Amino acid sequence: MGNIIQPLWAECPAVTRCVVVGYPLLALVLALLGEALHVEPGLFFACSLQSVVWKWRFWTPLISVFYSTFLSSGMDFLMMLLIIYMAMTFFPGRERSLGSVTFFAYLMLVNGAMNLLYLAMMAVLSVAFGPGYYLASNSGLFPVMIVISSLRILAEPDGFTSFWGFVQIPNKWYPLCLLGFLCLFNAHMIWNLVAAVGLAYLSSRFPRLHVDRLLP
């Protein structure tokens, strides 16, 4: 395992390293504080209609990318390990092209744009199907990684990408196929990933909506 991680770590610039180390560390600290103070950290970090509209926590659409609940179950812990590995794979190239400070802003801007779409979806669903969607929250790095990887794939729409070595899928359909697989695997719609893939397709189809335009 060390032979896999060590070369990836060596290639990680400053912000990527901070994210890789800080992501699980922040989750652990917040979980311990939550137990000690008898509060739910997700109320202050996770993004939902309740937190933004009712509680006026307008910072959550930007910073929810850094909040994880990996201690809630063994599956979440394994997912966190996968996310860290993906961060060490996807982030270094993007950080080098943007610069460390700009890359940090980029992560929050992508997260904010995705959360705006997510909140709009939850508003429609809460009206159509009940108030449960009003409380549904989004947080973590994985949706942002889906946006970044989908944008990279959609940048070459005529190409093909291997689906975990099983089949070659046209790039223009790959994000949708991945979304469908993840939803089938979880046996329900994963609305934050729907928002992530939706943002990638919107940005690819309408370049003026791309968050890169907001970067210095």
N, C-alpha and C positions, 0 to 999 in steps of 0.2 A: 504493500500500500504506500509506503514511504517513497518507493521508486516512482510512483505515479504523481504523488502530491508535490514532492520536492521540486521537480522541474517546473511545474505549474506555478508554485509559489515564487520561484526565482524570477519568473516572467511578469509577476504582478506589480504594477506601479502602486504608488502610495495610497490612493483612495480605495482601490480594489482591495488592498491588504486591510485597510481599516474596516471596510464592509465585511470582509470574510471573517475577521476576528470580532468585530463589534456586533454583528448581527446576532449570533448566539449568546454573546456576553450580555447584551442589552436585554434580551429575552429572559435570561436567567435572573438578572438584577431586578427587573420589573416584576417577575413572578415572586421573588423573595419579598420585595417591598409590598406587593399586593397581599401576600399572606400575613405579613407583619402588621400592616395598616388596615387590613380587611376592606380593601378597595379592589376594583377590577381595572387593571391598567388599560385594557382594551377600550374603555370608555374615553380615554384621553388620547389614544393613538390610532385606533381603528376607525376607518371612514364608513359612515352610514348616514342615511337620511336623518335618523334621530340625533346623531352627534353634530351634524352640520346645520340642519334646519331648526331643530328644537333646542339643542344645547349651545348653539352658536360656536362650536369648536371648528373654526374655519381653517385651522392649521392641519387638520387631519387628512384632507385630500393630498397634501404634499408629503407629510412625514410618515404616513401609514406604511410606506415601503420598507421602513426600518423596523417595524414591529412584527414579532413572530410569537406563536404560541406552541413552540415545538415540545414543551414539557407536558402538554395535555395528553399525549398518548405516544405509544411506541412508534406508530406509523408516522406521526408528525415529526418525531425525532429523526427517522430515516429520511423523511422528506427534506428536513433541514440539511442533512448531510449531502443530499443530492443537489440542493440549491447552492450550497457552498462550492461544490465541485463545478457546477454550471457557471457560477460567478467567476471562478478562477479561469474558466475557459472562454467566456463571452466578453467579460469586461475589459481585460487588458488592452486589446486592440482599439476599442472605442475610447478608452481613457487616453491612450497615446495620441490618437488623432485629434481629440478635443482639448487636452490639457486637464490636469487633475481637478482644478477648481471648477472649470466649466463642466467636466464630467459629473461632478457631484450635483451641480445645478440641473444637469440633464436628467439624472435619475429622478429628482423631485418633480421636474416639469413633465416627464413622461408619466409618472405616477399621478400627478394632478390632472393631466388631460384624460387619462384612462378613468380616473375616479369621477370626473364630470360626466362622462358617458355612462359609467356604472350607476351613478346617482339618478340620472335621467331614466335609465332602465328600471331601477327600483321604484321610482315614483310612478311610472306607468303600471308596473306589476302590482304595486300596493293598492292602486285604485281598482285594478281589474280583479285581483285575486285575494285581497285581504291585507291587513296591517303587518303581517309577518315580514314582508319585504321591506317595510319601513325600518325594521330593526336589523336587517341583514347587513353585515359589515364586510369590508374588504381590507386586507392588510397583507404585508409580506413582499418579498422580492420576486416570488415566482411569476405573478402576473406581469410585472415589468420585464422580466426575462423573456416572457412569451412575446411581448410587444417588440423588444429589441431583435430577437431572433427572427420573428415574422417579417419585420421591416428589411432585415438583411436578405432574407430569402426572396421576398417580393421585389427587391431591387433588380433581380434577374428573372423576370416572369417566364422567359422561354426556356429556362434551365430545368433540371430535375434534381431532386434531393432524395437520398435514401431514407426510407422509414425504418430506422433501426436495423438496417441490413436485410430486411425482408422484401421490400419492393421499392422501385423508383417511382416517385410521385412528381408530377409537374409542379414547379414552384408556385404557380398561381393558385393551386389548390391545396398545397401542403399545410398551411396554417389551419384551414377548415378541417382537413383530415385529422390533424393532430388534436384539434378541439373535439371533434366527434369521438375519437378514440378515448380521450380523457373523460369525457362525459359518460360514455358507455362503461368504462372501467369503474367509475364511481357510481354508476346507476342513477344519476340525476344530472340536471343541468348545472354547470358551474358558471354562474353568471359573471363573476369577476373575470374569468377567462374569455367569456363571450365578449365582454367589454374590451379586453386586451386585444383579441383578434380583430374585433370591429375597428378599433383605433388604428391598427396596422393597415387594414384595407382602406380605411378612409384617408390615411396619410399617403398611402401609395397612389390612390386614385386622384386625390386632390392635394398636390404638393403644398399649396398655401396653408393647409392645416397641419403640416409637419412641425413638430416642436422645435426642430433645428432652427426654424426661422426666428425663434425667440432667444436664441443663444447669442451672446456677444461675439 
